Amino acid sequence: MVVFRSDPCGIICIFVTYLAILYADYVIIRHLAIPTMSETLWGAVNVLLFNLIAFLMAVSHMRAVFSDPGIVPLPTNSLDFSDIHTGKSKPSLSDGWTVCMRCETYRPPRAHHCRVCRRCVRRMDHHCPWINNCVGEFNQKFFIQFLFYVGLASIYSVAMVITTWVIDPGVKGDIKHFRLIHSILLMIESLLFGLFVVAIGCDQLTAIFNDETAVEQVKKEGPKRQKKSSFALLQEVFGRGHPLLWLFPMQFHPVELEPPPQYSV
């Protein structure tokens, strides 16, 4: 299911993301590779590698933006929760299922309601404006891939700036001034985005290895589940394919949503 939120903050963040990607690509090609490496094969190689990183970054970002994060489907038939609303009764559900009073539906274990998406999301970690979507069970893989490629592009950009100025620092006139300005701006952009995604990436990996989402940590709903190995926890996010395939934004096949258990009020 393709989803897209009309949240102004999320749309602005998406615009800023692609503006930053295009600007970095422009500086790498026009002001770094062409002036200093145009006479060697290294210029073409560096341009190709950076654009490959940018392509994988864009694809993983688009997958995170438009993928279903794990939205809990609404019931086909309306359910009567009037007694629960008035507090006259409380549902008794098994296997960790709960009732969402906003969606007025049953939700599986570890699902939480997002006030921006206005729906419950399976294994919801947080709502991220940079992808204009929730980070949940079905798209966390693409979100982490996006963070990885942003960090990789940031490192590559910083390395390109340093390398090209070491190779050819003697460009004169206005060309040198423009190159200097764009190099400084690219360095600032790369450091800001690089440090930002490193911090978020560390939080994501910590959450995976602790088997605890950010929402569960805030609500102090710590894991009371059977302990799993770190590799098994990574497989739950990235799939059971070869670990090298985890770097590519390929199709993720989630498990089918099980029906709610029997309940009583």
Buried (B, 14 or more C-beta within 10 A) or exposed (E): EEBEBEBEEBBEBBEEBEEBBEBBBEBBBEBBBEBBBEEEEBBEEBBEEBEEBBEBBBBBBBBBBBBBBBBBEBEEEEEEBEEBEEEEEEBEBEEEBBBBEEBBBBBBEBBBBBEBBEBBBBBBBBBBBBBBBBBBBBBBBBBBBBBBBBBBBBEBBBEBBEBBBEEBEEBEEEEBEBBEEBBEEBBEBBEEBBEBBBEBBEBBBEBBEEBBBBBBBEEEBEEEEEEBEEEEBBBBBBBEEEEEEBBEBBEBEBEEBEEBEEEEE
